[in-house]
């Protein structure tokens, strides 16, 4: 399908053929949800931890003898029923990540790209480069595109002036094409791709 290419100043700069296999697949919300949950699970640090009875400092002696006191038997003052004692079945350091089929991950990325195209929230620009790292200049160009919340995906190498200019603009993220992912695409309203990013993504996902 034909799609118009514009410059950062919102002037027409030609057109490009978008592959239906990447930008025209049916939108399946369950595939997107599975992949977002998988991404967020991998991000969790998993470093929560409570002390077990062996890690708590204190005496190892029985508080009192087993029989003859009239009180309940006790084996340790570090047990869970004592103040300052252990936590039973508390969290331990672990990974929250789990595996997700590679075909599902690729389908989810194609679906995310297709959903932006179907909603009219896809913009393709000729390149993501600026002469100097000025935030105000880039912000005015994005305003001319009618963009307030956007993920900008460039080629394999980012223009550092562009990255620095975009760093202080709220709700605007910049990624190289190899970093394109479902979560970041969905969390911003508009997806902006460069021509190079489109070519690379089609080659990667087709």
N, C-alpha and C positions, 0 to 999 in steps of 0.2 A: 504494500500500500504506500502511496505517496504521502510524504509529510514535509511541511515547510521548515526550512532552516532559517534562523534569524541570528542577528548579531546581538551582542550585549546591549546595544543601544536600541534594540527592537526594530531593526531594519532587515528586510528580507535579503537572504544570502543564498538563495537556491532551494533545492529540495533533495530529499533522500528517500530511497525505498526501504520501508520497514518490513522485516521478515514476519509473516503471520505466525510462524512457528515460535517466535519469541515475544512478539508484541500483540498477538491476536488470539491467545489461548483463552478458553473459558475461565472465568474467575471462580475459584473454589475456596470459600472462606475457611473450610476445615484444614486445607493444606497450609494456608497462611498461618493459621492459629498454631498448628503443630510445629511449624518451623520457628515462629516467634518464641514459643515456650521453650523449645530446644536451645535457641540462642541465649535466652535469659537464664536458663538453668546452668549453662556453661559459664556464665559471667559470675555466678555466686562464688564467693571466696571459700565458703565451707570451713572457716576457721573457728566456729563456735565450739566451746568446750566447757564442760563442768568437771569438777574433781571427783574421782572415784575414791573409795575408802582407803586404797593403798597410797593415794597422793595427798591425803590430809595429814598434817602433823598432829601428833598427840600420842598418848600412851597406848601400848598394845595390851595392857593388862585388863582383865575383867573388872568392871566397876565393883562387883561384890561376888561372893561365892554363889555357886549354882543353886544350892538348896538351903532351906532352913531360915531364910530371911522373911518369908511371907510376901516378897515382892516378885515381879515377873523376872524371868531369867534375862540376863544381858551379857553380851559377848564383847562389846566394844563401845566406848564413848564416841567413836567416830562413825557409828551406824546412823542411818538416815533419820531415825526417830529422835536423835539427840540434836540439841542446838549446835550448829556448826558442823554437823555431820555431812555425809556424802549425799549426792543427788542420785536417786535411782533412775536408771534408763535415761540419763540426761544426754544432751547432744554431744557428739564427738567430732573431731576433725575428719572431714570426708569431702569427696567431690560430689557435687549435685549433677554433674553432666551425665548424659546418656547418649547412646548412639542413635542416629537417624539415617535412614537409607539415603545414599547419594542421589538416587533418582528422584526421591521426594524433595530433597534440597534444591535440585536443579529445577524441578517443576514449580516449586514455590517461588523461586526467583523469576522464572518466566511469568508466573501468575501475577506477581507484584508489579512487574513492568507492564503487563497487559492491563491491570486494573487502573494504573495511572493514565494509560492511553485511553481506556474506555471512559474514564471520568472527565477527560479533557484537561487533566493536570500534568500533561507531559509537554516539555519544551525542549527543543533541540537547537543548540547554538553552534556556530562555526568553531569557536575555540574559547577556552577559559583562561585568557591572558590579559594582563593589564600592564601598562608601562611603569607605573609606580604603585607602591603599596599604600594607597589612600582609601581608608574605609568610606569616607563620605562620597568619594567618586563612584565606588562600586555600589554603594547603597542606592544612589540615584539611578544607576543603570538598572538595578534589579527592580526599582520602583517603576521604571518605564516598561518593564516586562509584566508589571502587575503582580509581582511576587513579594510575599511577606514572610512565608515559611517555605523553605526549599532545601532539598538535598541536591548538591551539584556534583555530578560524577564526570571527571575529566579522563584523559588518557592514562597511560601507564606511569607517566611522570607529571607531577603537578608543578604549575608555575608558582614559585615561591612568593612573588609579588601578589598574586591572586589569593594565595592562602593567607598571607598576612593581612590583606585588605578585608577578607571575609571573617577573620578571627573574632572581631568585635561586633559583628552584626548578629543580633538575637535571632534565633530560629533558623539560622543558615549554617549548613554543614557542607564540607568539601571532602570528597574521597577520590582516590584513584580508581580506575575501573576494576582492578583486582580486589578492591575492598568492598565492592557493591554487595549489599546483603539485604534480606527481606525486612528486618526490623527497622533499619535506618531509612529505607525507602518508604515504609508505611507511616513512620512517626512524623514525617514532614508532609505538608499539603501538596507541594509541587515538586516534581522530579525534573531536573534540568540535566540533559546529557549533551556532551560534545559529539561531533561527528566521529571522532576517533573512538570515543567510548561506545557508541552504537555499534561500530564495526567489531570492536573487541568483544562486546557482550554477545553479539550474534554468533561470532566464531566460538565463543566459550560455551554457549547454551544450546546451540542448534543440534 
